Amino acid sequence: MRLSRSLLTSSAVTIGSVCTAFLLAAPTTAAPEPSEFRIITGKTTLAVNPDLGLDSIARFRVVGDTIEIADREITSGTIDLTGQAKLTHGDKTATVSDLSLAVDTGKVEAKINGKQVELGSIDTGILHLRKDPGENVVHLVIGAPGDNILELGRTAVNSLNTLLGTDTIGEGDELFTGTIDVSLPADPHLAQQLNADVDALVEASVDADTALDTPIDLGLEPQNSPE
């Protein structure tokens, strides 16, 4: 738990001719405990990177899970996607399905033809927050339209090359293009973690870049102080 530093003030009491000095600790204000926010909805535009030279059909859908925010910083979380990408090379096929992204590390687990593997990694260092005025959710977006995303790891490369009967896929090649967009509730709990007034958050228009473990500043009115 992160706590703000106590402010120490000195005071003194005189008893007879003896002056006794002591320190008084000013009240501390605790930062909110880290909170997991359930992903309530989401969408993705993931498509297979055409530079790989494979025939493909990709359909994915965001199904969960959570994003962790602590004291205005996105620290970790997991994003799960159902669906699959069917890759074809000649008369051979490989199916990539059931993606799970660890937000803090960028590592992606998936299944290739039903076998669980470490598929590769997505750069989660730069994140984007967006929201329309009056919308009751805040969108967290990974990637950008048209950009390549998800660098393949060695295990996945070996598996795909074997299944597709090719040697043209290399470690570090990017499997997908597109974005992953998940929605978090713009409620009092999220407003507290962002140090924002909940009404101001709901009414706000948000279009801001941020990064992992970096304070989020939406330029909103601070949350109401406790009575």
C-alpha positions as CSV (number, residue, x, y, z in Angstrom):
1,M,0.0,0.0,0.0
2,R,1.3,3.4,-0.9
3,L,1.1,6.1,1.8
4,S,1.8,9.8,1.6
5,R,4.6,11.0,3.8
6,S,3.6,12.2,7.2
7,L,4.3,15.9,7.8
8,L,6.1,16.3,11.1
9,T,5.6,19.5,13.2
10,S,7.5,20.4,16.3
11,S,5.9,21.7,19.5
12,A,7.1,22.3,23.1
13,V,5.6,22.3,26.5
14,T,7.2,24.1,29.4
15,I,6.9,22.4,32.8
16,G,8.3,24.6,35.5
17,S,11.7,25.7,34.2
18,V,12.0,22.6,32.0
19,C,11.1,22.9,28.4
20,T,10.2,19.6,26.8
21,A,10.1,19.4,23.0
22,F,8.3,16.7,21.1
23,L,7.1,16.0,17.5
24,L,3.6,15.8,16.4
25,A,2.8,13.8,13.3
26,A,0.4,15.6,11.0
27,P,-2.5,13.4,9.8
28,T,-1.6,11.2,6.8
29,T,-3.7,10.8,3.7
30,A,-3.6,7.2,2.4
31,A,-3.5,6.6,-1.4
32,P,-6.3,4.4,-2.5
33,E,-5.6,0.7,-2.4
34,P,-4.9,-0.9,-5.8
35,S,-8.2,-1.9,-7.4
36,E,-9.1,-4.5,-10.1
37,F,-11.7,-3.1,-12.5
38,R,-13.7,-5.7,-14.4
39,I,-13.7,-5.2,-18.1
40,I,-17.4,-4.8,-18.9
41,T,-17.2,-4.8,-22.7
42,G,-14.7,-4.5,-25.4
43,K,-13.9,-4.8,-29.1
44,T,-11.0,-5.6,-31.3
45,T,-10.0,-4.9,-34.9
46,L,-7.3,-7.6,-35.0
47,A,-6.5,-8.9,-38.5
48,V,-3.6,-11.0,-39.7
49,N,-0.7,-9.0,-41.0
50,P,-0.8,-9.1,-44.8
51,D,3.0,-8.9,-44.9
52,L,3.2,-12.5,-43.8
53,G,1.9,-13.6,-47.1
54,L,-0.7,-16.0,-45.7
55,D,-4.4,-16.4,-46.6
56,S,-6.3,-15.8,-43.4
57,I,-9.6,-15.1,-41.7
58,A,-9.6,-13.6,-38.2
59,R,-12.5,-13.0,-35.9
60,F,-11.8,-12.2,-32.2
61,R,-14.0,-10.8,-29.4
62,V,-13.0,-9.3,-26.0
63,V,-14.5,-11.4,-23.2
64,G,-12.7,-10.0,-20.0
65,D,-11.0,-9.9,-17.6
66,T,-9.6,-7.1,-15.4
67,I,-7.4,-4.0,-15.3
68,E,-5.6,-3.0,-12.1
69,I,-5.2,0.7,-11.3
70,A,-3.4,2.1,-8.2
71,D,-3.2,5.7,-7.3
72,R,-3.9,7.0,-10.8
73,E,-1.5,4.5,-12.5
74,I,-2.4,1.5,-14.6
75,T,-0.2,-1.3,-13.2
76,S,-1.3,-4.6,-14.5
77,G,-4.3,-6.7,-15.7
78,T,-5.4,-9.4,-18.1
79,I,-7.3,-9.1,-21.3
80,D,-8.9,-12.3,-22.7
81,L,-10.1,-12.7,-26.3
82,T,-12.2,-15.5,-27.7
83,G,-12.3,-16.4,-31.4
84,Q,-9.6,-17.4,-33.8
85,A,-7.4,-16.6,-36.8
86,K,-7.2,-19.3,-39.4
87,L,-4.0,-19.2,-41.4
88,T,-3.6,-21.0,-44.7
89,H,-0.4,-21.7,-46.7
90,G,-1.1,-23.9,-49.7
91,D,-3.1,-26.9,-48.5
92,K,-2.0,-26.5,-44.9
93,T,-3.7,-24.6,-42.1
94,A,-3.0,-23.4,-38.6
95,T,-5.5,-21.9,-36.1
96,V,-4.6,-19.4,-33.5
97,S,-7.2,-19.0,-30.8
98,D,-8.1,-18.0,-27.2
99,L,-5.6,-15.1,-26.7
100,S,-4.8,-13.9,-23.2
101,L,-2.7,-10.7,-22.8
102,A,-0.9,-9.8,-19.6
103,V,-1.0,-6.0,-19.5
104,D,2.1,-5.5,-17.3
105,T,4.5,-7.7,-19.4
106,G,2.8,-7.6,-22.8
107,K,3.1,-11.4,-23.0
108,V,0.4,-13.2,-24.9
109,E,-0.7,-16.8,-24.4
110,A,-2.8,-18.6,-27.0
111,K,-3.6,-21.9,-28.5
112,I,-2.2,-23.0,-31.8
113,N,-4.3,-25.9,-33.2
114,G,-5.6,-26.4,-29.6
115,K,-2.1,-26.5,-28.0
116,Q,-1.4,-23.9,-25.4
117,V,1.7,-21.8,-26.3
118,E,3.4,-18.5,-25.5
119,L,2.4,-16.7,-28.7
120,G,4.5,-13.6,-28.4
121,S,4.2,-10.1,-27.0
122,I,2.3,-6.8,-27.5
123,D,3.8,-3.5,-26.6
124,T,1.6,-2.3,-23.7
125,G,4.0,0.5,-22.7
126,I,1.9,3.1,-24.4
127,L,-1.8,3.1,-23.8
128,H,-4.6,5.4,-24.9
129,L,-7.7,6.5,-23.0
130,R,-10.7,7.8,-24.7
131,K,-14.3,8.7,-23.8
132,D,-17.2,10.6,-25.2
133,P,-19.1,13.2,-23.1
134,G,-21.8,11.6,-21.0
135,E,-20.5,8.1,-21.7
136,N,-20.6,5.9,-18.6
137,V,-17.4,3.9,-19.6
138,V,-13.8,4.8,-20.1
139,H,-12.0,3.0,-23.0
140,L,-8.5,1.7,-22.7
141,V,-7.0,1.1,-26.1
142,I,-3.9,-0.9,-27.0
143,G,-2.4,-0.4,-30.5
144,A,-3.4,2.0,-33.2
145,P,-5.5,1.5,-36.4
146,G,-3.4,0.1,-39.2
147,D,-0.4,-0.5,-37.0
148,N,1.2,-4.0,-36.6
149,I,0.8,-5.6,-33.3
150,L,2.0,-8.8,-31.5
151,E,5.6,-9.9,-32.2
152,L,5.8,-13.7,-32.5
153,G,8.0,-15.6,-30.1
154,R,10.3,-18.5,-31.1
155,T,8.0,-21.3,-29.9
156,A,5.1,-19.9,-31.9
157,V,7.2,-19.4,-35.0
158,N,8.4,-23.0,-34.9
159,S,4.9,-24.3,-34.5
160,L,3.4,-22.2,-37.3
161,N,6.2,-22.9,-39.7
162,T,5.8,-26.7,-39.1
163,L,2.0,-26.7,-39.4
164,L,2.0,-24.5,-42.5
165,G,4.9,-26.3,-44.2
166,T,7.0,-23.1,-44.6
167,D,10.0,-21.4,-43.2
168,T,9.1,-17.9,-44.1
169,I,7.8,-16.8,-40.6
170,G,10.5,-15.5,-38.4
171,E,10.9,-14.6,-34.7
172,G,9.8,-11.0,-34.1
173,D,7.5,-11.0,-37.2
174,E,4.2,-9.3,-36.3
175,L,1.2,-11.5,-36.6
176,F,-1.6,-9.0,-36.3
177,T,-2.6,-5.5,-37.2
178,G,-5.2,-3.4,-35.4
179,T,-6.4,-2.5,-31.9
180,I,-7.7,-4.0,-28.6
181,D,-10.3,-1.7,-27.0
182,V,-11.7,-2.5,-23.5
183,S,-14.2,-0.6,-21.4
184,L,-14.1,0.2,-17.7
185,P,-17.1,1.6,-15.8
186,A,-16.9,5.4,-15.2
187,D,-18.2,4.9,-11.6
188,P,-17.2,6.3,-8.2
189,H,-14.7,3.6,-7.7
190,L,-12.7,4.4,-10.9
191,A,-13.1,8.1,-10.2
192,Q,-11.5,7.6,-6.8
193,Q,-8.5,5.9,-8.4
194,L,-8.1,8.7,-10.9
195,N,-8.6,11.4,-8.2
196,A,-11.5,12.8,-10.2
197,D,-15.0,13.9,-9.3
198,V,-17.3,11.1,-10.6
199,D,-19.7,13.6,-12.2
200,A,-16.9,15.4,-14.0
201,L,-15.6,12.0,-15.2
202,V,-18.9,11.0,-16.7
203,E,-19.4,14.3,-18.4
204,A,-15.8,14.5,-19.7
205,S,-14.5,14.1,-23.2
206,V,-11.2,12.1,-22.9
207,D,-8.6,11.6,-25.5
208,A,-5.2,11.0,-23.8
209,D,-2.1,8.9,-24.1
210,T,-0.6,7.3,-21.0
211,A,1.8,4.6,-20.0
212,L,2.1,1.8,-17.5
213,D,3.1,2.9,-14.0
214,T,2.7,6.6,-14.9
215,P,0.2,8.9,-13.2
216,I,-2.9,9.6,-15.3
217,D,-3.8,13.2,-15.6
218,L,-7.2,13.8,-17.3
219,G,-7.3,17.4,-16.3
220,L,-10.5,16.9,-14.4
221,E,-11.9,18.4,-11.2
222,P,-10.4,16.5,-8.2
223,Q,-12.7,14.1,-6.3
224,N,-14.8,15.6,-3.5
225,S,-13.0,15.7,-0.2
226,P,-14.6,13.5,2.6
227,E,-17.0,15.4,4.8
